[in-house]
Amino acid sequence: MPNPKRKLSKMSARHRRSHFKSAIPGLSTCPKCSHPKLMHRACANCGYYAGRYVIEKSETV
């Protein structure tokens, strides 16, 4: 198996990795409260997911 003849500089490695960027997560709106939420997650505002109540919200602040 071939090996590199010289050490790859840090700059060259960083240039190669410049396209690996983190993407913005996809948001959707909650059908109950129209609050933006992450896709396939329960709504943090009202606690509903897929038309049913899944998270109990505490009334204390």
mmCIF file as Biopython writes it, N, C-alpha, C and O atoms, coordinates in Angstrom:
data_model
#
loop_
_atom_site.group_PDB
_atom_site.id
_atom_site.type_symbol
_atom_site.label_atom_id
_atom_site.label_alt_id
_atom_site.label_comp_id
_atom_site.label_asym_id
_atom_site.label_entity_id
_atom_site.label_seq_id
_atom_site.pdbx_PDB_ins_code
_atom_site.Cartn_x
_atom_site.Cartn_y
_atom_site.Cartn_z
_atom_site.occupancy
_atom_site.B_iso_or_equiv
_atom_site.auth_seq_id
_atom_site.auth_asym_id
_atom_site.pdbx_PDB_model_num
ATOM 1   N N  . MET A ? 1  ? 0.836   -1.169 0.000  1.0 0.0 1  A 1 
ATOM 2   C CA . MET A ? 1  ? 0.000   0.000  0.000  1.0 0.0 1  A 1 
ATOM 3   C C  . MET A ? 1  ? 0.888   1.242  0.000  1.0 0.0 1  A 1 
ATOM 4   O O  . MET A ? 1  ? 1.811   1.331  0.809  1.0 0.0 1  A 1 
ATOM 5   N N  . PRO A ? 2  ? 0.631   2.196  -0.886 1.0 0.0 2  A 1 
ATOM 6   C CA . PRO A ? 2  ? 1.509   3.370  -0.970 1.0 0.0 2  A 1 
ATOM 7   C C  . PRO A ? 2  ? 1.356   4.291  0.234  1.0 0.0 2  A 1 
ATOM 8   O O  . PRO A ? 2  ? 0.269   4.455  0.789  1.0 0.0 2  A 1 
ATOM 9   N N  . ASN A ? 3  ? 2.456   4.871  0.607  1.0 0.0 3  A 1 
ATOM 10  C CA . ASN A ? 3  ? 2.481   5.829  1.709  1.0 0.0 3  A 1 
ATOM 11  C C  . ASN A ? 3  ? 2.920   7.185  1.185  1.0 0.0 3  A 1 
ATOM 12  O O  . ASN A ? 3  ? 3.641   7.256  0.189  1.0 0.0 3  A 1 
ATOM 13  N N  . PRO A ? 4  ? 2.495   8.275  1.844  1.0 0.0 4  A 1 
ATOM 14  C CA . PRO A ? 4  ? 2.932   9.602  1.395  1.0 0.0 4  A 1 
ATOM 15  C C  . PRO A ? 4  ? 4.436   9.787  1.600  1.0 0.0 4  A 1 
ATOM 16  O O  . PRO A ? 4  ? 4.998   9.305  2.583  1.0 0.0 4  A 1 
ATOM 17  N N  . LYS A ? 5  ? 5.083   10.489 0.665  1.0 0.0 5  A 1 
ATOM 18  C CA . LYS A ? 5  ? 6.533   10.695 0.766  1.0 0.0 5  A 1 
ATOM 19  C C  . LYS A ? 5  ? 6.879   11.781 1.778  1.0 0.0 5  A 1 
ATOM 20  O O  . LYS A ? 5  ? 7.933   11.742 2.413  1.0 0.0 5  A 1 
ATOM 21  N N  . ARG A ? 6  ? 5.961   12.768 1.922  1.0 0.0 6  A 1 
ATOM 22  C CA . ARG A ? 6  ? 6.202   13.864 2.860  1.0 0.0 6  A 1 
ATOM 23  C C  . ARG A ? 6  ? 4.987   14.075 3.736  1.0 0.0 6  A 1 
ATOM 24  O O  . ARG A ? 6  ? 3.875   13.670 3.395  1.0 0.0 6  A 1 
ATOM 25  N N  . LYS A ? 7  ? 5.216   14.718 4.874  1.0 0.0 7  A 1 
ATOM 26  C CA . LYS A ? 7  ? 4.117   15.042 5.783  1.0 0.0 7  A 1 
ATOM 27  C C  . LYS A ? 7  ? 3.188   16.046 5.109  1.0 0.0 7  A 1 
ATOM 28  O O  . LYS A ? 7  ? 3.642   17.022 4.512  1.0 0.0 7  A 1 
ATOM 29  N N  . LEU A ? 8  ? 1.892   15.800 5.209  1.0 0.0 8  A 1 
ATOM 30  C CA . LEU A ? 8  ? 0.899   16.725 4.673  1.0 0.0 8  A 1 
ATOM 31  C C  . LEU A ? 8  ? 0.789   17.909 5.628  1.0 0.0 8  A 1 
ATOM 32  O O  . LEU A ? 8  ? 0.577   17.726 6.826  1.0 0.0 8  A 1 
ATOM 33  N N  . SER A ? 9  ? 0.931   19.101 5.105  1.0 0.0 9  A 1 
ATOM 34  C CA . SER A ? 9  ? 0.897   20.277 5.972  1.0 0.0 9  A 1 
ATOM 35  C C  . SER A ? 9  ? -0.495  20.486 6.553  1.0 0.0 9  A 1 
ATOM 36  O O  . SER A ? 9  ? -1.489  20.014 6.002  1.0 0.0 9  A 1 
ATOM 37  N N  . LYS A ? 10 ? -0.552  21.197 7.669  1.0 0.0 10 A 1 
ATOM 38  C CA . LYS A ? 10 ? -1.830  21.485 8.316  1.0 0.0 10 A 1 
ATOM 39  C C  . LYS A ? 10 ? -2.727  22.301 7.399  1.0 0.0 10 A 1 
ATOM 40  O O  . LYS A ? 10 ? -3.944  22.114 7.384  1.0 0.0 10 A 1 
ATOM 41  N N  . MET A ? 11 ? -2.128  23.203 6.636  1.0 0.0 11 A 1 
ATOM 42  C CA . MET A ? 11 ? -2.894  24.060 5.738  1.0 0.0 11 A 1 
ATOM 43  C C  . MET A ? 11 ? -3.576  23.242 4.642  1.0 0.0 11 A 1 
ATOM 44  O O  . MET A ? 11 ? -4.742  23.479 4.323  1.0 0.0 11 A 1 
ATOM 45  N N  . SER A ? 12 ? -2.856  22.283 4.067  1.0 0.0 12 A 1 
ATOM 46  C CA . SER A ? 12 ? -3.445  21.452 3.012  1.0 0.0 12 A 1 
ATOM 47  C C  . SER A ? 12 ? -4.589  20.606 3.558  1.0 0.0 12 A 1 
ATOM 48  O O  . SER A ? 12 ? -5.623  20.456 2.907  1.0 0.0 12 A 1 
ATOM 49  N N  . ALA A ? 13 ? -4.402  20.058 4.745  1.0 0.0 13 A 1 
ATOM 50  C CA . ALA A ? 13 ? -5.457  19.246 5.349  1.0 0.0 13 A 1 
ATOM 51  C C  . ALA A ? 13 ? -6.681  20.096 5.644  1.0 0.0 13 A 1 
ATOM 52  O O  . ALA A ? 13 ? -7.808  19.643 5.442  1.0 0.0 13 A 1 
ATOM 53  N N  . ARG A ? 14 ? -6.486  21.304 6.111  1.0 0.0 14 A 1 
ATOM 54  C CA . ARG A ? 14 ? -7.615  22.192 6.421  1.0 0.0 14 A 1 
ATOM 55  C C  . ARG A ? 14 ? -8.336  22.637 5.160  1.0 0.0 14 A 1 
ATOM 56  O O  . ARG A ? 14 ? -9.557  22.798 5.169  1.0 0.0 14 A 1 
ATOM 57  N N  . HIS A ? 15 ? -7.595  22.839 4.076  1.0 0.0 15 A 1 
ATOM 58  C CA . HIS A ? 15 ? -8.237  23.193 2.806  1.0 0.0 15 A 1 
ATOM 59  C C  . HIS A ? 15 ? -9.114  22.040 2.314  1.0 0.0 15 A 1 
ATOM 60  O O  . HIS A ? 15 ? -10.198 22.275 1.780  1.0 0.0 15 A 1 
ATOM 61  N N  . ARG A ? 16 ? -8.665  20.821 2.485  1.0 0.0 16 A 1 
ATOM 62  C CA . ARG A ? 16 ? -9.435  19.666 2.048  1.0 0.0 16 A 1 
ATOM 63  C C  . ARG A ? 16 ? -10.713 19.524 2.875  1.0 0.0 16 A 1 
ATOM 64  O O  . ARG A ? 16 ? -11.747 19.109 2.351  1.0 0.0 16 A 1 
ATOM 65  N N  . ARG A ? 17 ? -10.648 19.865 4.158  1.0 0.0 17 A 1 
ATOM 66  C CA . ARG A ? 17 ? -11.801 19.722 5.043  1.0 0.0 17 A 1 
ATOM 67  C C  . ARG A ? 17 ? -12.696 20.964 5.064  1.0 0.0 17 A 1 
ATOM 68  O O  . ARG A ? 17 ? -13.615 21.043 5.880  1.0 0.0 17 A 1 
ATOM 69  N N  . SER A ? 18 ? -12.445 21.920 4.193  1.0 0.0 18 A 1 
ATOM 70  C CA . SER A ? 18 ? -13.212 23.167 4.245  1.0 0.0 18 A 1 
ATOM 71  C C  . SER A ? 18 ? -14.666 22.987 3.854  1.0 0.0 18 A 1 
ATOM 72  O O  . SER A ? 18 ? -15.492 23.846 4.160  1.0 0.0 18 A 1 
ATOM 73  N N  . HIS A ? 19 ? -15.006 21.879 3.177  1.0 0.0 19 A 1 
ATOM 74  C CA . HIS A ? 19 ? -16.380 21.668 2.740  1.0 0.0 19 A 1 
ATOM 75  C C  . HIS A ? 19 ? -17.226 20.934 3.764  1.0 0.0 19 A 1 
ATOM 76  O O  . HIS A ? 19 ? -18.442 20.834 3.597  1.0 0.0 19 A 1 
ATOM 77  N N  . PHE A ? 20 ? -16.610 20.417 4.824  1.0 0.0 20 A 1 
ATOM 78  C CA . PHE A ? 20 ? -17.362 19.714 5.858  1.0 0.0 20 A 1 
ATOM 79  C C  . PHE A ? 20 ? -17.871 20.721 6.874  1.0 0.0 20 A 1 
ATOM 80  O O  . PHE A ? 20 ? -17.212 21.005 7.874  1.0 0.0 20 A 1 
ATOM 81  N N  . LYS A ? 21 ? -19.041 21.251 6.605  1.0 0.0 21 A 1 
ATOM 82  C CA . LYS A ? 21 ? -19.627 22.253 7.492  1.0 0.0 21 A 1 
ATOM 83  C C  . LYS A ? 21 ? -20.898 21.691 8.108  1.0 0.0 21 A 1 
ATOM 84  O O  . LYS A ? 21 ? -21.573 20.863 7.497  1.0 0.0 21 A 1 
ATOM 85  N N  . SER A ? 22 ? -21.219 22.129 9.292  1.0 0.0 22 A 1 
ATOM 86  C CA . SER A ? 22 ? -22.461 21.687 9.909  1.0 0.0 22 A 1 
ATOM 87  C C  . SER A ? 22 ? -23.638 22.415 9.270  1.0 0.0 22 A 1 
ATOM 88  O O  . SER A ? 22 ? -23.567 23.611 8.985  1.0 0.0 22 A 1 
ATOM 89  N N  . ALA A ? 23 ? -24.703 21.687 9.055  1.0 0.0 23 A 1 
ATOM 90  C CA . ALA A ? 23 ? -25.885 22.249 8.398  1.0 0.0 23 A 1 
ATOM 91  C C  . ALA A ? 23 ? -26.870 22.770 9.439  1.0 0.0 23 A 1 
ATOM 92  O O  . ALA A ? 23 ? -26.875 22.319 10.584 1.0 0.0 23 A 1 
ATOM 93  N N  . ILE A ? 24 ? -27.690 23.711 9.034  1.0 0.0 24 A 1 
ATOM 94  C CA . ILE A ? 24 ? -28.733 24.243 9.901  1.0 0.0 24 A 1 
ATOM 95  C C  . ILE A ? 24 ? -29.825 23.178 10.019 1.0 0.0 24 A 1 
ATOM 96  O O  . ILE A ? 24 ? -30.262 22.643 9.000  1.0 0.0 24 A 1 
ATOM 97  N N  . PRO A ? 25 ? -30.278 22.856 11.240 1.0 0.0 25 A 1 
ATOM 98  C CA . PRO A ? 25 ? -31.306 21.823 11.369 1.0 0.0 25 A 1 
ATOM 99  C C  . PRO A ? 25 ? -32.624 22.260 10.741 1.0 0.0 25 A 1 
ATOM 100 O O  . PRO A ? 25 ? -32.983 23.437 10.778 1.0 0.0 25 A 1 
ATOM 101 N N  . GLY A ? 26 ? -33.335 21.301 10.165 1.0 0.0 26 A 1 
ATOM 102 C CA . GLY A ? 26 ? -34.611 21.600 9.528  1.0 0.0 26 A 1 
ATOM 103 C C  . GLY A ? 26 ? -35.686 21.875 10.558 1.0 0.0 26 A 1 
ATOM 104 O O  . GLY A ? 26 ? -35.871 21.088 11.487 1.0 0.0 26 A 1 
ATOM 105 N N  . LEU A ? 27 ? -36.394 22.976 10.408 1.0 0.0 27 A 1 
ATOM 106 C CA . LEU A ? 27 ? -37.462 23.341 11.328 1.0 0.0 27 A 1 
ATOM 107 C C  . LEU A ? 27 ? -38.804 23.210 10.635 1.0 0.0 27 A 1 
ATOM 108 O O  . LEU A ? 27 ? -38.922 23.438 9.431  1.0 0.0 27 A 1 
ATOM 109 N N  . SER A ? 28 ? -39.800 22.845 11.400 1.0 0.0 28 A 1 
ATOM 110 C CA . SER A ? 28 ? -41.171 22.828 10.911 1.0 0.0 28 A 1 
ATOM 111 C C  . SER A ? 28 ? -42.034 23.539 11.948 1.0 0.0 28 A 1 
ATOM 112 O O  . SER A ? 28 ? -41.571 23.836 13.049 1.0 0.0 28 A 1 
ATOM 113 N N  . THR A ? 29 ? -43.272 23.807 11.601 1.0 0.0 29 A 1 
ATOM 114 C CA . THR A ? 29 ? -44.163 24.475 12.545 1.0 0.0 29 A 1 
ATOM 115 C C  . THR A ? 29 ? -45.068 23.445 13.204 1.0 0.0 29 A 1 
ATOM 116 O O  . THR A ? 29 ? -45.489 22.478 12.570 1.0 0.0 29 A 1 
ATOM 117 N N  . CYS A ? 30 ? -45.356 23.656 14.456 1.0 0.0 30 A 1 
ATOM 118 C CA . CYS A ? 30 ? -46.248 22.775 15.205 1.0 0.0 30 A 1 
ATOM 119 C C  . CYS A ? 30 ? -47.679 23.004 14.717 1.0 0.0 30 A 1 
ATOM 120 O O  . CYS A ? 30 ? -48.115 24.151 14.621 1.0 0.0 30 A 1 
ATOM 121 N N  . PRO A ? 31 ? -48.419 21.929 14.406 1.0 0.0 31 A 1 
ATOM 122 C CA . PRO A ? 31 ? -49.794 22.124 13.942 1.0 0.0 31 A 1 
ATOM 123 C C  . PRO A ? 31 ? -50.738 22.619 15.029 1.0 0.0 31 A 1 
ATOM 124 O O  . PRO A ? 31 ? -51.784 23.189 14.718 1.0 0.0 31 A 1 
ATOM 125 N N  . LYS A ? 32 ? -50.389 22.414 16.306 1.0 0.0 32 A 1 
ATOM 126 C CA . LYS A ? 32 ? -51.246 22.866 17.412 1.0 0.0 32 A 1 
ATOM 127 C C  . LYS A ? 32 ? -51.057 24.346 17.722 1.0 0.0 32 A 1 
ATOM 128 O O  . LYS A ? 32 ? -52.026 25.103 17.789 1.0 0.0 32 A 1 
ATOM 129 N N  . CYS A ? 33 ? -49.780 24.761 17.914 1.0 0.0 33 A 1 
ATOM 130 C CA . CYS A ? 33 ? -49.526 26.128 18.389 1.0 0.0 33 A 1 
ATOM 131 C C  . CYS A ? 33 ? -48.770 26.986 17.384 1.0 0.0 33 A 1 
ATOM 132 O O  . CYS A ? 33 ? -48.504 28.155 17.665 1.0 0.0 33 A 1 
ATOM 133 N N  . SER A ? 34 ? -48.416 26.447 16.228 1.0 0.0 34 A 1 
ATOM 134 C CA . SER A ? 34 ? -47.681 27.162 15.171 1.0 0.0 34 A 1 
ATOM 135 C C  . SER A ? 34 ? -46.326 27.688 15.635 1.0 0.0 34 A 1 
ATOM 136 O O  . SER A ? 34 ? -45.821 28.676 15.103 1.0 0.0 34 A 1 
ATOM 137 N N  . HIS A ? 35 ? -45.751 27.034 16.613 1.0 0.0 35 A 1 
ATOM 138 C CA . HIS A ? 35 ? -44.428 27.390 17.132 1.0 0.0 35 A 1 
ATOM 139 C C  . HIS A ? 35 ? -43.382 26.596 16.351 1.0 0.0 35 A 1 
ATOM 140 O O  . HIS A ? 35 ? -43.615 25.417 16.085 1.0 0.0 35 A 1 
ATOM 141 N N  . PRO A ? 36 ? -42.230 27.186 15.966 1.0 0.0 36 A 1 
ATOM 142 C CA . PRO A ? 36 ? -41.229 26.393 15.244 1.0 0.0 36 A 1 
ATOM 143 C C  . PRO A ? 36 ? -40.638 25.303 16.134 1.0 0.0 36 A 1 
ATOM 144 O O  . PRO A ? 36 ? -40.348 25.528 17.309 1.0 0.0 36 A 1 
ATOM 145 N N  . LYS A ? 37 ? -40.464 24.113 15.548 1.0 0.0 37 A 1 
ATOM 146 C CA . LYS A ? 37 ? -39.912 22.979 16.301 1.0 0.0 37 A 1 
ATOM 147 C C  . LYS A ? 37 ? -39.017 22.160 15.382 1.0 0.0 37 A 1 
ATOM 148 O O  . LYS A ? 37 ? -39.112 22.265 14.159 1.0 0.0 37 A 1 
ATOM 149 N N  . LEU A ? 38 ? -38.149 21.346 15.968 1.0 0.0 38 A 1 
ATOM 150 C CA . LEU A ? 38 ? -37.316 20.445 15.187 1.0 0.0 38 A 1 
ATOM 151 C C  . LEU A ? 38 ? -38.189 19.342 14.607 1.0 0.0 38 A 1 
ATOM 152 O O  . LEU A ? 38 ? -39.154 18.907 15.235 1.0 0.0 38 A 1 
ATOM 153 N N  . MET A ? 39 ? -37.844 18.891 13.402 1.0 0.0 39 A 1 
ATOM 154 C CA . MET A ? 39 ? -38.628 17.849 12.761 1.0 0.0 39 A 1 
ATOM 155 C C  . MET A ? 39 ? -38.485 16.531 13.516 1.0 0.0 39 A 1 
ATOM 156 O O  . MET A ? 39 ? -37.405 16.214 14.013 1.0 0.0 39 A 1 
ATOM 157 N N  . HIS A ? 40 ? -39.557 15.770 13.602 1.0 0.0 40 A 1 
ATOM 158 C CA . HIS A ? 40 ? -39.630 14.479 14.275 1.0 0.0 40 A 1 
ATOM 159 C C  . HIS A ? 40 ? -39.320 14.576 15.758 1.0 0.0 40 A 1 
ATOM 160 O O  . HIS A ? 40 ? -38.779 13.636 16.341 1.0 0.0 40 A 1 
ATOM 161 N N  . ARG A ? 41 ? -39.654 15.696 16.371 1.0 0.0 41 A 1 
ATOM 162 C CA . ARG A ? 41 ? -39.484 15.904 17.809 1.0 0.0 41 A 1 
ATOM 163 C C  . ARG A ? 41 ? -40.781 16.468 18.372 1.0 0.0 41 A 1 
ATOM 164 O O  . ARG A ? 41 ? -41.575 17.056 17.638 1.0 0.0 41 A 1 
ATOM 165 N N  . ALA A ? 42 ? -40.995 16.291 19.659 1.0 0.0 42 A 1 
ATOM 166 C CA . ALA A ? 42 ? -42.156 16.871 20.314 1.0 0.0 42 A 1 
ATOM 167 C C  . ALA A ? 42 ? -41.964 18.381 20.428 1.0 0.0 42 A 1 
ATOM 168 O O  . ALA A ? 42 ? -40.840 18.864 20.564 1.0 0.0 42 A 1 
ATOM 169 N N  . CYS A ? 43 ? -43.064 19.116 20.372 1.0 0.0 43 A 1 
ATOM 170 C CA . CYS A ? 43 ? -43.005 20.576 20.464 1.0 0.0 43 A 1 
ATOM 171 C C  . CYS A ? 43 ? -42.627 20.973 21.886 1.0 0.0 43 A 1 
ATOM 172 O O  . CYS A ? 43 ? -43.233 20.490 22.843 1.0 0.0 43 A 1 
ATOM 173 N N  . ALA A ? 44 ? -41.650 21.833 22.034 1.0 0.0 44 A 1 
ATOM 174 C CA . ALA A ? 44 ? -41.218 22.287 23.357 1.0 0.0 44 A 1 
ATOM 175 C C  . ALA A ? 44 ? -42.206 23.269 23.957 1.0 0.0 44 A 1 
ATOM 176 O O  . ALA A ? 44 ? -42.233 23.455 25.173 1.0 0.0 44 A 1 
ATOM 177 N N  . ASN A ? 45 ? -43.020 23.900 23.119 1.0 0.0 45 A 1 
ATOM 178 C CA . ASN A ? 45 ? -43.962 24.904 23.599 1.0 0.0 45 A 1 
ATOM 179 C C  . ASN A ? 45 ? -45.229 24.266 24.175 1.0 0.0 45 A 1 
ATOM 180 O O  . ASN A ? 45 ? -45.646 24.613 25.280 1.0 0.0 45 A 1 
ATOM 181 N N  . CYS A ? 46 ? -45.840 23.341 23.440 1.0 0.0 46 A 1 
ATOM 182 C CA . CYS A ? 46 ? -47.112 22.768 23.895 1.0 0.0 46 A 1 
ATOM 183 C C  . CYS A ? 46 ? -47.011 21.304 24.315 1.0 0.0 46 A 1 
ATOM 184 O O  . CYS A ? 46 ? -47.897 20.815 25.016 1.0 0.0 46 A 1 
ATOM 185 N N  . GLY A ? 47 ? -45.956 20.584 23.908 1.0 0.0 47 A 1 
ATOM 186 C CA . GLY A ? 47 ? -45.761 19.199 24.323 1.0 0.0 47 A 1 
ATOM 187 C C  . GLY A ? 47 ? -46.448 18.167 23.455 1.0 0.0 47 A 1 
ATOM 188 O O  . GLY A ? 47 ? -46.542 17.007 23.856 1.0 0.0 47 A 1 
ATOM 189 N N  . TYR A ? 48 ? -46.931 18.540 22.285 1.0 0.0 48 A 1 
ATOM 190 C CA . TYR A ? 48 ? -47.618 17.606 21.396 1.0 0.0 48 A 1 
ATOM 191 C C  . TYR A ? 48 ? -46.664 17.053 20.336 1.0 0.0 48 A 1 
ATOM 192 O O  . TYR A ? 48 ? -45.735 17.729 19.896 1.0 0.0 48 A 1 
ATOM 193 N N  . TYR A ? 49 ? -46.925 15.789 19.936 1.0 0.0 49 A 1 
ATOM 194 C CA . TYR A ? 49 ? -46.201 15.178 18.819 1.0 0.0 49 A 1 
ATOM 195 C C  . TYR A ? 49 ? -47.147 14.197 18.141 1.0 0.0 49 A 1 
ATOM 196 O O  . TYR A ? 49 ? -47.760 13.358 18.801 1.0 0.0 49 A 1 
ATOM 197 N N  . ALA A ? 50 ? -47.261 14.304 16.835 1.0 0.0 50 A 1 
ATOM 198 C CA . ALA A ? 50 ? -48.114 13.435 16.015 1.0 0.0 50 A 1 
ATOM 199 C C  . ALA A ? 50 ? -49.558 13.449 16.500 1.0 0.0 50 A 1 
ATOM 200 O O  . ALA A ? 50 ? -50.224 12.414 16.489 1.0 0.0 50 A 1 
ATOM 201 N N  . GLY A ? 51 ? -50.044 14.603 16.922 1.0 0.0 51 A 1 
ATOM 202 C CA . GLY A ? 51 ? -51.444 14.757 17.305 1.0 0.0 51 A 1 
ATOM 203 C C  . GLY A ? 51 ? -51.797 14.280 18.690 1.0 0.0 51 A 1 
ATOM 204 O O  . GLY A ? 51 ? -52.977 14.231 19.035 1.0 0.0 51 A 1 
ATOM 205 N N  . ARG A ? 52 ? -50.800 13.922 19.509 1.0 0.0 52 A 1 
ATOM 206 C CA . ARG A ? 52 ? -51.111 13.500 20.878 1.0 0.0 52 A 1 
ATOM 207 C C  . ARG A ? 52 ? -50.152 14.160 21.856 1.0 0.0 52 A 1 
ATOM 208 O O  . ARG A ? 52 ? -49.053 14.578 21.490 1.0 0.0 52 A 1 
ATOM 209 N N  . TYR A ? 53 ? -50.591 14.245 23.108 1.0 0.0 53 A 1 
ATOM 210 C CA . TYR A ? 53 ? -49.840 14.908 24.172 1.0 0.0 53 A 1 
ATOM 211 C C  . TYR A ? 53 ? -48.789 13.944 24.703 1.0 0.0 53 A 1 
ATOM 212 O O  . TYR A ? 53 ? -49.135 12.880 25.217 1.0 0.0 53 A 1 
ATOM 213 N N  . VAL A ? 54 ? -47.489 14.301 24.587 1.0 0.0 54 A 1 
ATOM 214 C CA . VAL A ? 54 ? -46.427 13.385 25.001 1.0 0.0 54 A 1 
ATOM 215 C C  . VAL A ? 54 ? -45.534 13.954 26.103 1.0 0.0 54 A 1 
ATOM 216 O O  . VAL A ? 54 ? -44.854 13.184 26.782 1.0 0.0 54 A 1 
ATOM 217 N N  . ILE A ? 55 ? -45.513 15.254 26.302 1.0 0.0 55 A 1 
ATOM 218 C CA . ILE A ? 55 ? -44.663 15.855 27.337 1.0 0.0 55 A 1 
ATOM 219 C C  . ILE A ? 55 ? -45.536 16.667 28.281 1.0 0.0 55 A 1 
ATOM 220 O O  . ILE A ? 55 ? -46.311 17.522 27.854 1.0 0.0 55 A 1 
ATOM 221 N N  . GLU A ? 56 ? -45.395 16.381 29.581 1.0 0.0 56 A 1 
ATOM 222 C CA . GLU A ? 56 ? -46.127 17.162 30.567 1.0 0.0 56 A 1 
ATOM 223 C C  . GLU A ? 56 ? -45.394 18.465 30.827 1.0 0.0 56 A 1 
ATOM 224 O O  . GLU A ? 56 ? -44.199 18.463 31.125 1.0 0.0 56 A 1 
ATOM 225 N N  . LYS A ? 57 ? -46.103 19.571 30.715 1.0 0.0 57 A 1 
ATOM 226 C CA . LYS A ? 57 ? -45.516 20.891 30.964 1.0 0.0 57 A 1 
ATOM 227 C C  . LYS A ? 57 ? -45.839 21.296 32.395 1.0 0.0 57 A 1 
ATOM 228 O O  . LYS A ? 57 ? -47.003 21.255 32.795 1.0 0.0 57 A 1 
ATOM 229 N N  . SER A ? 58 ? -44.835 21.685 33.173 1.0 0.0 58 A 1 
ATOM 230 C CA . SER A ? 58 ? -45.076 22.115 34.544 1.0 0.0 58 A 1 
ATOM 231 C C  . SER A ? 58 ? -45.554 23.560 34.536 1.0 0.0 58 A 1 
ATOM 232 O O  . SER A ? 58 ? -45.105 24.373 33.728 1.0 0.0 58 A 1 
ATOM 233 N N  . GLU A ? 59 ? -46.468 23.865 35.444 1.0 0.0 59 A 1 
ATOM 234 C CA . GLU A ? 59 ? -47.045 25.208 35.510 1.0 0.0 59 A 1 
ATOM 235 C C  . GLU A ? 59 ? -46.169 26.168 36.324 1.0 0.0 59 A 1 
ATOM 236 O O  . GLU A ? 59 ? -46.359 27.381 36.244 1.0 0.0 59 A 1 
ATOM 237 N N  . THR A ? 60 ? -45.213 25.646 37.107 1.0 0.0 60 A 1 
ATOM 238 C CA . THR A ? 60 ? -44.340 26.520 37.905 1.0 0.0 60 A 1 
ATOM 239 C C  . THR A ? 60 ? -43.300 27.160 37.009 1.0 0.0 60 A 1 
ATOM 240 O O  . THR A ? 60 ? -42.816 26.550 36.056 1.0 0.0 60 A 1 
ATOM 241 N N  . VAL A ? 61 ? -42.963 28.405 37.331 1.0 0.0 61 A 1 
ATOM 242 C CA . VAL A ? 61 ? -41.972 29.138 36.534 1.0 0.0 61 A 1 
ATOM 243 C C  . VAL A ? 61 ? -40.695 29.315 37.298 1.0 0.0 61 A 1 
ATOM 244 O O  . VAL A ? 61 ? -39.746 29.909 36.786 1.0 0.0 61 A 1 
#
